[in-house]
Amino acid sequence: MKRMICLSLTAATALGLTACGGGSNPMSSGSGGGGNSSAAAGTLKVGAADFPESQLLAAIYAGALNAKGVKASTGDPIGAREVYLKALNDGSVDVVPEYAYSLLTFYDKSATQKDAQSVATALKAKLPAKLQILNPAQAQDANSVAVTKETATKWNLKTIADLAKQSDKVIFGAPPEFQKREQGLPGLKSAYNLAPKTFRPLKGNALVQALKNGQVNAANIFTTDPSIKSDGFVVLEDPKHVFGSDNVVPLITKAKATPQVQQVLNSVQGKLTTDNLAEMVKQVVVDKKDAGQVATTFLKDNGLA
Amino acid sequence: MITSIWTWLTAPAQWSGAGGIPTRLWEHIWACLLVLVIAAAIAWPLGAWIAHAGRGRWLISVANAARAVPSLGLLFAVAMWMSGMFSGSTLAFTIPPTIVLVILAIPPLLAGAYAGVHEVDPAVRDAARGMGMTGGEVLRKVELPIALPLILSGLRSASLQVIATWTIAAVLSVGGLGRYLIDGLASADYAQMAGGAVLVAVLALLVDGMLALLQRLVVSPGLTGRRRRRARTGIPRATASRPTA
């Protein structure tokens, strides 16, 4: 018994110190979790979602901050939005790369704003009091519904509405959280009446492989995903803007957003474009380069480090 | 926390439909049963043969070493390796985790069958041969019944492991109770995760309990020391002589 207590204490301390996990105490909603009060003075903790682009952006943010003398660290990837927002809330992380429209629909399911500027304005109004966003980048990475070229030809698909007509044949692959999100099955159902016959919870490379090998015939893939080019997937048009305009934007807790931090991150934001982001994601995912290396090169090339 | 798990477990929505507990439970049981049948079909004859023939003992060591393979890593490795083999078929989701779990279930089953048969008293084996039994008869009528307790305890530990590990197979888009854990984690629904974990634990305990009962029923009373109870209903003369023995 004593040994057990010892072990769990050690584990709790370790979690509090590294503060990288998915919110150190998932069952306590909100307060107390991350043990941030002691570590607060020093390092800014940059969190990331569990996909390569998010980890890359986190590495870029942390690299830029460190280059300008603000101590910043990255941890292991956390999870989906539902999880890392909790981590932000309890102080396990201080800043995460976000996507403006996805974040807006997370807080406001009925959001109708389309262009980047009004999305950002609406988002500022909807954010919890503790959080703030910095400048949205020009870089966009939207969610999308992608199909293979063969499926697009066979069913004559241009938009998601065309796919909805084949609903009873659609086997849809997406990360598990897609089932419940507004930017997911519920939104696709209400906007296009797309109700897939089967839903397959898959993510990352497994999802790309499943689409490629025909185990699913439609999939939720990011528009910057290199597989769209390399495997010739067709991204279906989204005329009703379920996925909207998803500009990259840092989401930060107000307490940590000092003028210097804001200035550094905003200067990074100014240099991120859809093209250079997609190119960097390709280097990480296809060429298997280290995200930290890719981030450093980007920062050097743009005079940020 | 306990209340939110309880609320989740008792919500009517959880008890019907494609994502409901009965469906998930059924998927879980079915998958585990399939895995155990395949693994037993491989491991039991092999283990019994190795012990009976006294050859190929290195296989036991290899199987035991295989227990050290991390299941999640093996799961992804096999899935990636096989992903191109089943174009357009959902077998691509079910075959890889089934193979991985069969690999995980074989060592305890093999060890149980081997140890059980190996432990049979050589004198008993000789007596059986002396009575004119063939090798096959010795195995079937003498060695296997005596080995049964160890074979079944191998089955118990294998079934526990398979039931527990099929939950992580849910990362590869298969059904079963693991869906509650993986999907709950993705959408930060901790009541669902904890509820799913409780269900897996309950299932594992129930199955272990049932196998323990089976063990009691099928193992020869002569091996378990529960002879006296049966003796009371047995031949009168035997009952009369036993108390003095």
Boltz contact constraints between the chains, C-beta under 6 A:
constraints:
  - contact:
      token1: [A, 26]
      token2: [B, 190]
      max_distance: 6.0
  - contact:
      token1: [A, 27]
      token2: [B, 1]
      max_distance: 6.0
  - contact:
      token1: [A, 27]
      token2: [B, 190]
      max_distance: 6.0
  - contact:
      token1: [A, 80]
      token2: [B, 186]
      max_distance: 6.0
  - contact:
      token1: [A, 82]
      token2: [B, 187]
      max_distance: 6.0
  - contact:
      token1: [A, 82]
      token2: [B, 188]
      max_distance: 6.0
  - contact:
      token1: [A, 83]
      token2: [B, 188]
      max_distance: 6.0
  - contact:
      token1: [A, 86]
      token2: [B, 188]
      max_distance: 6.0
  - contact:
      token1: [A, 176]
      token2: [B, 182]
      max_distance: 6.0
  - contact:
      token1: [A, 176]
      token2: [B, 183]
      max_distance: 6.0
  - contact:
      token1: [A, 176]
      token2: [B, 186]
      max_distance: 6.0
  - contact:
      token1: [A, 177]
      token2: [B, 186]
      max_distance: 6.0
  - contact:
      token1: [A, 177]
      token2: [B, 187]
      max_distance: 6.0
  - contact:
      token1: [A, 180]
      token2: [B, 187]
      max_distance: 6.0
  - contact:
      token1: [A, 200]
      token2: [B, 173]
      max_distance: 6.0
  - contact:
      token1: [A, 201]
      token2: [B, 173]
      max_distance: 6.0
  - contact:
      token1: [A, 202]
      token2: [B, 173]
      max_distance: 6.0
  - contact:
      token1: [A, 209]
      token2: [B, 83]
      max_distance: 6.0
  - contact:
      token1: [A, 213]
      token2: [B, 83]
      max_distance: 6.0
  - contact:
      token1: [A, 213]
      token2: [B, 84]
      max_distance: 6.0
  - contact:
      token1: [A, 213]
      token2: [B, 87]
      max_distance: 6.0
  - contact:
      token1: [A, 214]
      token2: [B, 87]
      max_distance: 6.0
  - contact:
      token1: [A, 214]
      token2: [B, 88]
      max_distance: 6.0
  - contact:
      token1: [A, 215]
      token2: [B, 90]
      max_distance: 6.0
  - contact:
      token1: [A, 215]
      token2: [B, 92]
      max_distance: 6.0
